[in-house]
């Protein structure tokens, strides 16, 4: 059974305030603790928006990532 890898993911631990970001092209990257709240808000936006793919693509395009 082949499972498709996600193009983007945010992993957070609210107890330790640690975050990591996954991209299909770059794998996991640890984020600084100071970015925890920003990433929490971004994750909430992505989860609740009716078109989360567009949000991720807009962020990728702004960062020059190959996801867009």
PDB file with one MODEL, atoms N, CA, C and O in Angstrom:
MODEL        1
ATOM      1  N   UNK A   1       0.842  -1.177   0.000  1.00  0.00           N
ATOM      2  CA  UNK A   1       0.000   0.000   0.000  1.00  0.00           C
ATOM      3  C   UNK A   1       0.889   1.243   0.000  1.00  0.00           C
ATOM      4  O   UNK A   1       1.625   1.484   0.957  1.00  0.00           O
ATOM      5  N   UNK A   2       0.819   2.022  -1.065  1.00  0.00           N
ATOM      6  CA  UNK A   2       1.587   3.254  -1.182  1.00  0.00           C
ATOM      7  C   UNK A   2       0.820   4.398  -0.544  1.00  0.00           C
ATOM      8  O   UNK A   2      -0.353   4.620  -0.844  1.00  0.00           O
ATOM      9  N   UNK A   3       1.491   5.118   0.337  1.00  0.00           N
ATOM     10  CA  UNK A   3       0.886   6.304   0.942  1.00  0.00           C
ATOM     11  C   UNK A   3       1.555   7.531   0.357  1.00  0.00           C
ATOM     12  O   UNK A   3       2.780   7.606   0.265  1.00  0.00           O
ATOM     13  N   UNK A   4       0.738   8.484  -0.035  1.00  0.00           N
ATOM     14  CA  UNK A   4       1.265   9.718  -0.596  1.00  0.00           C
ATOM     15  C   UNK A   4       1.741  10.624   0.539  1.00  0.00           C
ATOM     16  O   UNK A   4       1.050  10.793   1.544  1.00  0.00           O
ATOM     17  N   UNK A   5       2.922  11.201   0.366  1.00  0.00           N
ATOM     18  CA  UNK A   5       3.451  12.122   1.366  1.00  0.00           C
ATOM     19  C   UNK A   5       2.758  13.472   1.260  1.00  0.00           C
ATOM     20  O   UNK A   5       2.476  13.939   0.156  1.00  0.00           O
ATOM     21  N   UNK A   6       2.480  14.106   2.399  1.00  0.00           N
ATOM     22  CA  UNK A   6       1.891  15.444   2.332  1.00  0.00           C
ATOM     23  C   UNK A   6       2.927  16.429   1.794  1.00  0.00           C
ATOM     24  O   UNK A   6       4.131  16.234   1.959  1.00  0.00           O
ATOM     25  N   UNK A   7       2.446  17.477   1.157  1.00  0.00           N
ATOM     26  CA  UNK A   7       3.356  18.508   0.657  1.00  0.00           C
ATOM     27  C   UNK A   7       3.781  19.452   1.765  1.00  0.00           C
ATOM     28  O   UNK A   7       4.850  20.060   1.692  1.00  0.00           O
ATOM     29  N   UNK A   8       2.946  19.580   2.798  1.00  0.00           N
ATOM     30  CA  UNK A   8       3.211  20.548   3.854  1.00  0.00           C
ATOM     31  C   UNK A   8       2.553  20.082   5.146  1.00  0.00           C
ATOM     32  O   UNK A   8       1.439  19.558   5.125  1.00  0.00           O
ATOM     33  N   UNK A   9       3.242  20.272   6.272  1.00  0.00           N
ATOM     34  CA  UNK A   9       2.668  19.956   7.581  1.00  0.00           C
ATOM     35  C   UNK A   9       3.362  20.794   8.650  1.00  0.00           C
ATOM     36  O   UNK A   9       4.529  21.164   8.521  1.00  0.00           O
ATOM     37  N   UNK A  10       2.612  21.079   9.701  1.00  0.00           N
ATOM     38  CA  UNK A  10       3.159  21.759  10.872  1.00  0.00           C
ATOM     39  C   UNK A  10       2.961  20.819  12.057  1.00  0.00           C
ATOM     40  O   UNK A  10       1.851  20.345  12.301  1.00  0.00           O
ATOM     41  N   UNK A  11       4.028  20.552  12.787  1.00  0.00           N
ATOM     42  CA  UNK A  11       3.986  19.719  13.979  1.00  0.00           C
ATOM     43  C   UNK A  11       4.320  20.612  15.165  1.00  0.00           C
ATOM     44  O   UNK A  11       5.325  21.322  15.144  1.00  0.00           O
ATOM     45  N   UNK A  12       3.475  20.579  16.211  1.00  0.00           N
ATOM     46  CA  UNK A  12       3.737  21.415  17.379  1.00  0.00           C
ATOM     47  C   UNK A  12       3.506  20.644  18.667  1.00  0.00           C
ATOM     48  O   UNK A  12       2.633  19.780  18.749  1.00  0.00           O
ATOM     49  N   UNK A  13       4.310  20.977  19.672  1.00  0.00           N
ATOM     50  CA  UNK A  13       4.150  20.443  21.015  1.00  0.00           C
ATOM     51  C   UNK A  13       3.858  21.627  21.925  1.00  0.00           C
ATOM     52  O   UNK A  13       4.752  22.422  22.216  1.00  0.00           O
ATOM     53  N   UNK A  14       2.623  21.752  22.373  1.00  0.00           N
ATOM     54  CA  UNK A  14       2.241  22.915  23.172  1.00  0.00           C
ATOM     55  C   UNK A  14       2.899  22.914  24.553  1.00  0.00           C
ATOM     56  O   UNK A  14       3.055  23.975  25.157  1.00  0.00           O
ATOM     57  N   UNK A  15       3.281  21.758  25.054  1.00  0.00           N
ATOM     58  CA  UNK A  15       3.937  21.701  26.363  1.00  0.00           C
ATOM     59  C   UNK A  15       5.354  22.266  26.301  1.00  0.00           C
ATOM     60  O   UNK A  15       5.772  22.998  27.197  1.00  0.00           O
ATOM     61  N   UNK A  16       6.086  21.930  25.254  1.00  0.00           N
ATOM     62  CA  UNK A  16       7.477  22.372  25.135  1.00  0.00           C
ATOM     63  C   UNK A  16       7.650  23.610  24.259  1.00  0.00           C
ATOM     64  O   UNK A  16       8.726  24.207  24.229  1.00  0.00           O
ATOM     65  N   UNK A  17       6.584  23.996  23.543  1.00  0.00           N
ATOM     66  CA  UNK A  17       6.605  25.127  22.606  1.00  0.00           C
ATOM     67  C   UNK A  17       7.565  24.895  21.445  1.00  0.00           C
ATOM     68  O   UNK A  17       8.114  25.843  20.882  1.00  0.00           O
ATOM     69  N   UNK A  18       7.764  23.631  21.092  1.00  0.00           N
ATOM     70  CA  UNK A  18       8.603  23.297  19.949  1.00  0.00           C
ATOM     71  C   UNK A  18       7.732  23.070  18.720  1.00  0.00           C
ATOM     72  O   UNK A  18       6.625  22.542  18.820  1.00  0.00           O
ATOM     73  N   UNK A  19       8.241  23.472  17.569  1.00  0.00           N
ATOM     74  CA  UNK A  19       7.525  23.325  16.302  1.00  0.00           C
ATOM     75  C   UNK A  19       8.481  22.823  15.237  1.00  0.00           C
ATOM     76  O   UNK A  19       9.691  23.040  15.307  1.00  0.00           O
ATOM     77  N   UNK A  20       7.912  22.148  14.251  1.00  0.00           N
ATOM     78  CA  UNK A  20       8.671  21.730  13.080  1.00  0.00           C
ATOM     79  C   UNK A  20       7.752  21.863  11.870  1.00  0.00           C
ATOM     80  O   UNK A  20       6.533  21.737  11.978  1.00  0.00           O
ATOM     81  N   UNK A  21       8.358  22.119  10.732  1.00  0.00           N
ATOM     82  CA  UNK A  21       7.617  22.280   9.487  1.00  0.00           C
ATOM     83  C   UNK A  21       8.115  21.237   8.495  1.00  0.00           C
ATOM     84  O   UNK A  21       9.319  21.068   8.305  1.00  0.00           O
ATOM     85  N   UNK A  22       7.175  20.542   7.867  1.00  0.00           N
ATOM     86  CA  UNK A  22       7.492  19.547   6.840  1.00  0.00           C
ATOM     87  C   UNK A  22       7.152  20.109   5.473  1.00  0.00           C
ATOM     88  O   UNK A  22       6.073  20.666   5.276  1.00  0.00           O
ATOM     89  N   UNK A  23       8.064  19.964   4.537  1.00  0.00           N
ATOM     90  CA  UNK A  23       7.745  20.177   3.129  1.00  0.00           C
ATOM     91  C   UNK A  23       8.212  18.944   2.378  1.00  0.00           C
ATOM     92  O   UNK A  23       9.228  18.342   2.724  1.00  0.00           O
ATOM     93  N   UNK A  24       7.477  18.579   1.367  1.00  0.00           N
ATOM     94  CA  UNK A  24       7.801  17.384   0.592  1.00  0.00           C
ATOM     95  C   UNK A  24       9.196  17.495  -0.020  1.00  0.00           C
ATOM     96  O   UNK A  24       9.910  16.498  -0.134  1.00  0.00           O
ATOM     97  N   UNK A  25       9.578  18.704  -0.410  1.00  0.00           N
ATOM     98  CA  UNK A  25      10.888  18.913  -1.032  1.00  0.00           C
ATOM     99  C   UNK A  25      12.027  19.016  -0.026  1.00  0.00           C
ATOM    100  O   UNK A  25      13.166  18.679  -0.349  1.00  0.00           O
ATOM    101  N   UNK A  26      11.735  19.479   1.198  1.00  0.00           N
ATOM    102  CA  UNK A  26      12.811  19.742   2.148  1.00  0.00           C
ATOM    103  C   UNK A  26      12.808  18.905   3.406  1.00  0.00           C
ATOM    104  O   UNK A  26      13.743  18.993   4.201  1.00  0.00           O
ATOM    105  N   UNK A  27      11.774  18.088   3.611  1.00  0.00           N
ATOM    106  CA  UNK A  27      11.696  17.285   4.822  1.00  0.00           C
ATOM    107  C   UNK A  27      11.364  18.144   6.039  1.00  0.00           C
ATOM    108  O   UNK A  27      10.784  19.221   5.905  1.00  0.00           O
ATOM    109  N   UNK A  28      11.733  17.667   7.219  1.00  0.00           N
ATOM    110  CA  UNK A  28      11.439  18.378   8.468  1.00  0.00           C
ATOM    111  C   UNK A  28      12.489  19.437   8.767  1.00  0.00           C
ATOM    112  O   UNK A  28      13.689  19.204   8.619  1.00  0.00           O
ATOM    113  N   UNK A  29      12.024  20.595   9.188  1.00  0.00           N
ATOM    114  CA  UNK A  29      12.892  21.688   9.638  1.00  0.00           C
ATOM    115  C   UNK A  29      12.363  22.172  10.984  1.00  0.00           C
ATOM    116  O   UNK A  29      11.181  22.491  11.116  1.00  0.00           O
ATOM    117  N   UNK A  30      13.236  22.224  11.972  1.00  0.00           N
ATOM    118  CA  UNK A  30      12.833  22.750  13.278  1.00  0.00           C
ATOM    119  C   UNK A  30      12.651  24.251  13.192  1.00  0.00           C
ATOM    120  O   UNK A  30      13.417  24.943  12.521  1.00  0.00           O
ATOM    121  N   UNK A  31      11.637  24.747  13.873  1.00  0.00           N
ATOM    122  CA  UNK A  31      11.370  26.186  13.924  1.00  0.00           C
ATOM    123  C   UNK A  31      11.809  26.717  15.285  1.00  0.00           C
ATOM    124  O   UNK A  31      11.742  25.997  16.281  1.00  0.00           O
ATOM    125  N   UNK A  32      12.256  27.970  15.335  1.00  0.00           N
ATOM    126  CA  UNK A  32      12.646  28.552  16.621  1.00  0.00           C
ATOM    127  C   UNK A  32      11.440  28.640  17.558  1.00  0.00           C
ATOM    128  O   UNK A  32      10.307  28.811  17.110  1.00  0.00           O
ATOM    129  N   UNK A  33      11.695  28.522  18.841  1.00  0.00           N
ATOM    130  CA  UNK A  33      10.616  28.600  19.839  1.00  0.00           C
ATOM    131  C   UNK A  33       9.831  29.908  19.722  1.00  0.00           C
ATOM    132  O   UNK A  33       8.629  29.944  19.982  1.00  0.00           O
ATOM    133  N   UNK A  34      10.524  30.979  19.329  1.00  0.00           N
ATOM    134  CA  UNK A  34       9.855  32.283  19.216  1.00  0.00           C
ATOM    135  C   UNK A  34       8.768  32.281  18.136  1.00  0.00           C
ATOM    136  O   UNK A  34       7.906  33.159  18.131  1.00  0.00           O
ATOM    137  N   UNK A  35       8.798  31.308  17.227  1.00  0.00           N
ATOM    138  CA  UNK A  35       7.805  31.226  16.150  1.00  0.00           C
ATOM    139  C   UNK A  35       6.596  30.364  16.509  1.00  0.00           C
ATOM    140  O   UNK A  35       5.698  30.197  15.684  1.00  0.00           O
ATOM    141  N   UNK A  36       6.558  29.814  17.723  1.00  0.00           N
ATOM    142  CA  UNK A  36       5.491  28.889  18.095  1.00  0.00           C
ATOM    143  C   UNK A  36       4.100  29.494  17.902  1.00  0.00           C
ATOM    144  O   UNK A  36       3.247  28.874  17.265  1.00  0.00           O
ATOM    145  N   UNK A  37       3.857  30.681  18.435  1.00  0.00           N
ATOM    146  CA  UNK A  37       2.527  31.282  18.338  1.00  0.00           C
ATOM    147  C   UNK A  37       2.152  31.626  16.905  1.00  0.00           C
ATOM    148  O   UNK A  37       0.998  31.461  16.509  1.00  0.00           O
ATOM    149  N   UNK A  38       3.121  32.105  16.121  1.00  0.00           N
ATOM    150  CA  UNK A  38       2.847  32.407  14.716  1.00  0.00           C
ATOM    151  C   UNK A  38       2.444  31.136  13.963  1.00  0.00           C
ATOM    152  O   UNK A  38       1.495  31.138  13.180  1.00  0.00           O
ATOM    153  N   UNK A  39       3.173  30.067  14.211  1.00  0.00           N
ATOM    154  CA  UNK A  39       2.860  28.809  13.535  1.00  0.00           C
ATOM    155  C   UNK A  39       1.541  28.223  14.036  1.00  0.00           C
ATOM    156  O   UNK A  39       0.819  27.582  13.273  1.00  0.00           O
ATOM    157  N   UNK A  40       1.223  28.438  15.310  1.00  0.00           N
ATOM    158  CA  UNK A  40      -0.061  27.979  15.845  1.00  0.00           C
ATOM    159  C   UNK A  40      -1.207  28.675  15.119  1.00  0.00           C
ATOM    160  O   UNK A  40      -2.196  28.042  14.749  1.00  0.00           O
ATOM    161  N   UNK A  41      -1.065  29.981  14.920  1.00  0.00           N
ATOM    162  CA  UNK A  41      -2.100  30.728  14.201  1.00  0.00           C
ATOM    163  C   UNK A  41      -2.193  30.277  12.748  1.00  0.00           C
ATOM    164  O   UNK A  41      -3.291  30.149  12.206  1.00  0.00           O
ATOM    165  N   UNK A  42      -1.058  30.039  12.121  1.00  0.00           N
ATOM    166  CA  UNK A  42      -1.054  29.570  10.738  1.00  0.00           C
ATOM    167  C   UNK A  42      -1.719  28.198  10.634  1.00  0.00           C
ATOM    168  O   UNK A  42      -2.518  27.964   9.727  1.00  0.00           O
ATOM    169  N   UNK A  43      -1.396  27.299  11.549  1.00  0.00           N
ATOM    170  CA  UNK A  43      -2.004  25.966  11.532  1.00  0.00           C
ATOM    171  C   UNK A  43      -3.517  26.049  11.710  1.00  0.00           C
ATOM    172  O   UNK A  43      -4.263  25.320  11.056  1.00  0.00           O
ATOM    173  N   UNK A  44      -3.964  26.932  12.590  1.00  0.00           N
ATOM    174  CA  UNK A  44      -5.404  27.127  12.794  1.00  0.00           C
ATOM    175  C   UNK A  44      -6.056  27.652  11.524  1.00  0.00           C
ATOM    176  O   UNK A  44      -7.127  27.185  11.135  1.00  0.00           O
ATOM    177  N   UNK A  45      -5.421  28.615  10.880  1.00  0.00           N
ATOM    178  CA  UNK A  45      -5.956  29.169   9.638  1.00  0.00           C
ATOM    179  C   UNK A  45      -6.068  28.087   8.567  1.00  0.00           C
ATOM    180  O   UNK A  45      -7.091  27.985   7.890  1.00  0.00           O
ATOM    181  N   UNK A  46      -5.032  27.290   8.417  1.00  0.00           N
ATOM    182  CA  UNK A  46      -5.044  26.233   7.408  1.00  0.00           C
ATOM    183  C   UNK A  46      -6.137  25.208   7.708  1.00  0.00           C
ATOM    184  O   UNK A  46      -6.828  24.753   6.797  1.00  0.00           O
ATOM    185  N   UNK A  47      -6.294  24.845   8.984  1.00  0.00           N
ATOM    186  CA  UNK A  47      -7.320  23.857   9.357  1.00  0.00           C
ATOM    187  C   UNK A  47      -8.737  24.358   9.154  1.00  0.00           C
ATOM    188  O   UNK A  47      -9.632  23.569   8.854  1.00  0.00           O
ATOM    189  N   UNK A  48      -8.957  25.658   9.314  1.00  0.00           N
ATOM    190  CA  UNK A  48     -10.326  26.177   9.293  1.00  0.00           C
ATOM    191  C   UNK A  48     -10.718  26.869   7.993  1.00  0.00           C
ATOM    192  O   UNK A  48     -11.898  27.150   7.783  1.00  0.00           O
ATOM    193  N   UNK A  49      -9.771  27.145   7.130  1.00  0.00           N
ATOM    194  CA  UNK A  49     -10.086  27.836   5.884  1.00  0.00           C
ATOM    195  C   UNK A  49     -10.755  26.882   4.898  1.00  0.00           C
ATOM    196  O   UNK A  49     -10.376  25.713   4.826  1.00  0.00           O
ATOM    197  N   UNK A  50     -11.746  27.357   4.132  1.00  0.00           N
ATOM    198  CA  UNK A  50     -12.392  26.484   3.160  1.00  0.00           C
ATOM    199  C   UNK A  50     -11.461  26.047   2.018  1.00  0.00           C
ATOM    200  O   UNK A  50     -11.737  25.053   1.346  1.00  0.00           O
ATOM    201  N   UNK A  51     -10.373  26.773   1.797  1.00  0.00           N
ATOM    202  CA  UNK A  51      -9.433  26.406   0.742  1.00  0.00           C
ATOM    203  C   UNK A  51      -7.995  26.441   1.278  1.00  0.00           C
ATOM    204  O   UNK A  51      -7.228  27.339   0.928  1.00  0.00           O
ATOM    205  N   UNK A  52      -7.629  25.480   2.116  1.00  0.00           N
ATOM    206  CA  UNK A  52      -6.298  25.498   2.736  1.00  0.00           C
ATOM    207  C   UNK A  52      -5.151  25.346   1.746  1.00  0.00           C
ATOM    208  O   UNK A  52      -4.050  25.838   1.994  1.00  0.00           O
ATOM    209  N   UNK A  53      -5.395  24.677   0.640  1.00  0.00           N
ATOM    210  CA  UNK A  53      -4.325  24.487  -0.351  1.00  0.00           C
ATOM    211  C   UNK A  53      -3.863  25.832  -0.897  1.00  0.00           C
ATOM    212  O   UNK A  53      -2.667  26.040  -1.101  1.00  0.00           O
ATOM    213  N   UNK A  54      -4.791  26.739  -1.133  1.00  0.00           N
ATOM    214  CA  UNK A  54      -4.426  28.068  -1.638  1.00  0.00           C
ATOM    215  C   UNK A  54      -3.562  28.833  -0.639  1.00  0.00           C
ATOM    216  O   UNK A  54      -2.654  29.562  -1.040  1.00  0.00           O
ATOM    217  N   UNK A  55      -3.830  28.676   0.638  1.00  0.00           N
ATOM    218  CA  UNK A  55      -3.017  29.337   1.662  1.00  0.00           C
ATOM    219  C   UNK A  55      -1.589  28.808   1.604  1.00  0.00           C
ATOM    220  O   UNK A  55      -0.633  29.583   1.589  1.00  0.00           O
ATOM    221  N   UNK A  56      -1.450  27.502   1.571  1.00  0.00           N
ATOM    222  CA  UNK A  56      -0.117  26.893   1.530  1.00  0.00           C
ATOM    223  C   UNK A  56       0.619  27.301   0.254  1.00  0.00           C
ATOM    224  O   UNK A  56       1.810  27.606   0.298  1.00  0.00           O
ATOM    225  N   UNK A  57      -0.080  27.309  -0.879  1.00  0.00           N
ATOM    226  CA  UNK A  57       0.554  27.706  -2.138  1.00  0.00           C
ATOM    227  C   UNK A  57       0.985  29.166  -2.116  1.00  0.00           C
ATOM    228  O   UNK A  57       2.052  29.498  -2.634  1.00  0.00           O
ATOM    229  N   UNK A  58       0.179  30.045  -1.529  1.00  0.00           N
ATOM    230  CA  UNK A  58       0.541  31.461  -1.442  1.00  0.00           C
ATOM    231  C   UNK A  58       1.781  31.653  -0.574  1.00  0.00           C
ATOM    232  O   UNK A  58       2.651  32.459  -0.907  1.00  0.00           O
ATOM    233  N   UNK A  59       1.869  30.929   0.521  1.00  0.00           N
ATOM    234  CA  UNK A  59       3.041  31.012   1.400  1.00  0.00           C
ATOM    235  C   UNK A  59       4.270  30.473   0.680  1.00  0.00           C
ATOM    236  O   UNK A  59       5.344  31.073   0.735  1.00  0.00           O
ATOM    237  N   UNK A  60       4.108  29.336   0.005  1.00  0.00           N
ATOM    238  CA  UNK A  60       5.231  28.748  -0.730  1.00  0.00           C
ATOM    239  C   UNK A  60       5.718  29.693  -1.818  1.00  0.00           C
ATOM    240  O   UNK A  60       6.922  29.862  -2.010  1.00  0.00           O
ATOM    241  N   UNK A  61       4.777  30.311  -2.530  1.00  0.00           N
ATOM    242  CA  UNK A  61       5.163  31.246  -3.598  1.00  0.00           C
ATOM    243  C   UNK A  61       5.913  32.438  -3.028  1.00  0.00           C
ATOM    244  O   UNK A  61       6.905  32.878  -3.608  1.00  0.00           O
ATOM    245  N   UNK A  62       5.453  32.966  -1.900  1.00  0.00           N
ATOM    246  CA  UNK A  62       6.108  34.117  -1.280  1.00  0.00           C
ATOM    247  C   UNK A  62       7.518  33.771  -0.796  1.00  0.00           C
ATOM    248  O   UNK A  62       8.388  34.639  -0.731  1.00  0.00           O
ATOM    249  N   UNK A  63       7.735  32.497  -0.457  1.00  0.00           N
ATOM    250  CA  UNK A  63       9.038  32.061   0.032  1.00  0.00           C
ATOM    251  C   UNK A  63       9.911  31.459  -1.055  1.00  0.00           C
ATOM    252  O   UNK A  63      11.032  31.032  -0.781  1.00  0.00           O
ATOM    253  N   UNK A  64       9.410  31.418  -2.289  1.00  0.00           N
ATOM    254  CA  UNK A  64      10.194  30.847  -3.383  1.00  0.00           C
ATOM    255  C   UNK A  64      10.335  29.346  -3.307  1.00  0.00           C
ATOM    256  O   UNK A  64      11.248  28.779  -3.907  1.00  0.00           O
ATOM    257  N   UNK A  65       9.430  28.679  -2.566  1.00  0.00           N
ATOM    258  CA  UNK A  65       9.462  27.224  -2.434  1.00  0.00           C
ATOM    259  C   UNK A  65       8.848  26.598  -3.681  1.00  0.00           C
ATOM    260  O   UNK A  65       8.044  27.232  -4.364  1.00  0.00           O
ATOM    261  N   UNK A  66       9.214  25.392  -3.972  1.00  0.00           N
ATOM    262  CA  UNK A  66       8.698  24.719  -5.153  1.00  0.00           C
ATOM    263  C   UNK A  66       7.301  24.150  -5.018  1.00  0.00           C
ATOM    264  O   UNK A  66       6.858  23.433  -5.915  1.00  0.00           O
ATOM    265  N   UNK A  67       6.582  24.435  -3.937  1.00  0.00           N
ATOM    266  CA  UNK A  67       5.238  23.892  -3.752  1.00  0.00           C
ATOM    267  C   UNK A  67       4.209  24.581  -4.642  1.00  0.00           C
ATOM    268  O   UNK A  67       3.227  23.957  -5.046  1.00  0.00           O
ATOM    269  N   UNK A  68       4.416  25.835  -4.946  1.00  0.00           N
ATOM    270  CA  UNK A  68       3.377  26.622  -5.622  1.00  0.00           C
ATOM    271  C   UNK A  68       3.221  26.215  -7.007  1.00  0.00           C
ATOM    272  O   UNK A  68       2.390  26.772  -7.724  1.00  0.00           O
TER     273      UNK A  68
ENDMDL
END
